[in-house]
Amino acid sequence: MRIGILGSGLMGGKLGTIFARAGHEVVFSYSHSKAKLERLAREAGSGARAGTPADAAKDADALLLAVHWSRVDDVLKKASDLAGKVIISCSLPMNADDTGLVVAHKSSGAEKLAKKIPKARVVSAFSTVPSEVLFSVFERAGSGRREAGNGKRPSLVYCGENARAKKVAAQLISDVGFEPVDAGPLRIARYTEPFALLVAQLAYEGDRGPALAYRFEWFEERD
Ligand SMILES: NC(=O)c1ccc[n+]([C@@H]2O[C@H](COP(=O)([O-])OP(=O)(O)OC[C@H]3O[C@@H](n4cnc5c(N)ncnc54)[C@H](OP(=O)(O)O)[C@@H]3O)[C@@H](O)[C@H]2O)c1
């Protein structure tokens, strides 16, 4: 697939690198530093290059939106025409100092985003894990080592309205090394976004480090 990265920071830089190493064509965009985008592209491998948000959006099969909530309008404007595009958003609707959600309960960042770009196909994914775990998940899946968790991959929830866009998201989630868990329509982001804050709390305030993922397990029902 051709994947445009809108926001090449902790999440976009790492996920873009992993997508490229998994065999996708990747365009890194939206950083204060062009040199940083070029370095990311060089280090990600031959399928990656640096560009503008408009370059990233052009001919993309999917775009990863990975900017702070305060930068969403700016990057969307720079990406220009997003009609029909699959937008996978890991962006959480955080306040300026990243201490709380500015949209919650009655809506979600993902739903607000979908309203801003009604012709795009928004899927919410990847916001429920810290960036620090991404390379480890990818490496474990690639190496075939399944020593932890009874051979199962960690879970990653995603939600959205459009079946085609969700299929693309599930493929990319799987390429990173997670088991995709379809949580339903986009309004379920009202639950996944606060859940992401729980994971962040455990990752950044716990004493076991930030490289944390989660795994849902279904058991046989008993009376
Ligand atoms: N970090 C995590 O573990 C994590 C986990 C789950 C969800 N999220 C969510 O994912 C989103 C991205 O988080 P992140 O941690 O990846 O953020 P980040 O590291 O700050 O990355 C944001 C990117 O946007 C770029 N940017 C910001 N302002 C810009 C401007 N004025 N002009 C051009 N580029 C600009 C940054 O440029 P530079 O390259 O110059 O810094 C950076 O590449 C956020 O909504 C966050 O809530 C993050």
The ligand as an SDF file (V2000), in Angstrom:
LIG
                    3D

 48 52  0  0  0  0  0  0  0  0999 V2000
    3.2340    9.3110   21.8570 N   0  0  0  0  0  0  0  0  0  0  0  0
    2.4220    8.3240   22.1540 C   0  0  0  0  0  0  0  0  0  0  0  0
    2.8520    7.3190   22.7350 O   0  0  0  0  0  0  0  0  0  0  0  0
    0.9590    8.3760   21.7720 C   0  0  0  0  0  0  0  0  0  0  0  0
    0.1760    7.2500   22.0560 C   0  0  0  0  0  0  0  0  0  0  0  0
   -1.1630    7.2580   21.6740 C   0  0  0  0  0  0  0  0  0  0  0  0
   -1.7000    8.3570   21.0420 C   0  0  0  0  0  0  0  0  0  0  0  0
   -0.9110    9.4530   20.8000 N   0  0  0  0  0  0  0  0  0  0  0  0
   -1.5230   10.5800   20.0940 C   0  0  0  0  0  0  0  0  0  0  0  0
   -0.9600   10.5940   18.7880 O   0  0  0  0  0  0  0  0  0  0  0  0
   -0.8030   11.9400   18.3180 C   0  0  0  0  0  0  0  0  0  0  0  0
    0.6570   12.1610   17.9830 C   0  0  0  0  0  0  0  0  0  0  0  0
    1.4200   12.0160   19.1650 O   0  0  0  0  0  0  0  0  0  0  0  0
    3.0040   12.0200   19.1430 P   0  0  0  0  0  0  0  0  0  0  0  0
    3.4230   11.6800   20.5170 O   0  0  0  0  0  0  0  0  0  0  0  0
    3.4960   11.2230   17.9870 O   0  0  0  0  0  0  0  0  0  0  0  0
    3.2880   13.5770   18.8930 O   0  0  0  0  0  0  0  0  0  0  0  0
    4.6450   14.2600   18.5100 P   0  0  0  0  0  0  0  0  0  0  0  0
    5.7850   13.3670   18.8210 O   0  0  0  0  0  0  0  0  0  0  0  0
    4.6090   15.6200   19.1040 O   0  0  0  0  0  0  0  0  0  0  0  0
    4.5290   14.3740   16.9170 O   0  0  0  0  0  0  0  0  0  0  0  0
    3.7610   15.3490   16.2800 C   0  0  0  0  0  0  0  0  0  0  0  0
    4.3490   15.6460   14.9210 C   0  0  0  0  0  0  0  0  0  0  0  0
    3.7230   16.8370   14.4410 O   0  0  0  0  0  0  0  0  0  0  0  0
    4.7390   17.7570   14.0500 C   0  0  0  0  0  0  0  0  0  0  0  0
    4.3230   19.1380   14.2450 N   0  0  0  0  0  0  0  0  0  0  0  0
    3.7640   19.7060   15.3370 C   0  0  0  0  0  0  0  0  0  0  0  0
    3.5200   21.0120   15.1380 N   0  0  0  0  0  0  0  0  0  0  0  0
    3.9360   21.2750   13.8750 C   0  0  0  0  0  0  0  0  0  0  0  0
    3.9520   22.4530   13.0840 C   0  0  0  0  0  0  0  0  0  0  0  0
    3.5140   23.6170   13.5570 N   0  0  0  0  0  0  0  0  0  0  0  0
    4.4430   22.3540   11.8270 N   0  0  0  0  0  0  0  0  0  0  0  0
    4.9130   21.1820   11.3370 C   0  0  0  0  0  0  0  0  0  0  0  0
    4.9310   20.0280   12.0580 N   0  0  0  0  0  0  0  0  0  0  0  0
    4.4460   20.0790   13.3050 C   0  0  0  0  0  0  0  0  0  0  0  0
    5.9060   17.4450   14.9510 C   0  0  0  0  0  0  0  0  0  0  0  0
    7.0710   18.0120   14.4130 O   0  0  0  0  0  0  0  0  0  0  0  0
    8.5620   17.6580   14.9410 P   0  0  0  0  0  0  0  0  0  0  0  0
    8.9440   16.4180   14.1750 O   0  0  0  0  0  0  0  0  0  0  0  0
    9.3480   18.8550   14.5330 O   0  0  0  0  0  0  0  0  0  0  0  0
    8.4680   17.4550   16.4060 O   0  0  0  0  0  0  0  0  0  0  0  0
    5.8580   15.9280   14.9590 C   0  0  0  0  0  0  0  0  0  0  0  0
    6.4820   15.3940   13.8110 O   0  0  0  0  0  0  0  0  0  0  0  0
   -1.3180   12.8370   19.4390 C   0  0  0  0  0  0  0  0  0  0  0  0
   -2.6410   13.2070   19.1590 O   0  0  0  0  0  0  0  0  0  0  0  0
   -1.2580   11.9530   20.6800 C   0  0  0  0  0  0  0  0  0  0  0  0
   -2.2500   12.3010   21.6200 O   0  0  0  0  0  0  0  0  0  0  0  0
    0.4000    9.4830   21.1450 C   0  0  0  0  0  0  0  0  0  0  0  0
  1  2  1  0
  2  3  2  0
  2  4  1  0
  4  5  1  0
  4 48  2  0
  5  6  2  0
  6  7  1  0
  7  8  2  0
  8  9  1  0
  8 48  1  0
  9 10  1  0
  9 46  1  0
 10 11  1  0
 11 12  1  0
 11 44  1  0
 12 13  1  0
 13 14  1  0
 14 15  2  0
 14 16  1  0
 14 17  1  0
 17 18  1  0
 18 19  2  0
 18 20  1  0
 18 21  1  0
 21 22  1  0
 22 23  1  0
 23 24  1  0
 23 42  1  0
 24 25  1  0
 25 26  1  0
 25 36  1  0
 26 27  1  0
 26 35  1  0
 27 28  2  0
 28 29  1  0
 29 30  1  0
 29 35  2  0
 30 31  1  0
 30 32  2  0
 32 33  1  0
 33 34  2  0
 34 35  1  0
 36 37  1  0
 36 42  1  0
 37 38  1  0
 38 39  2  0
 38 40  1  0
 38 41  1  0
 42 43  1  0
 44 45  1  0
 44 46  1  0
 46 47  1  0
M  CHG  2   8   1  16  -1
M  END
$$$$
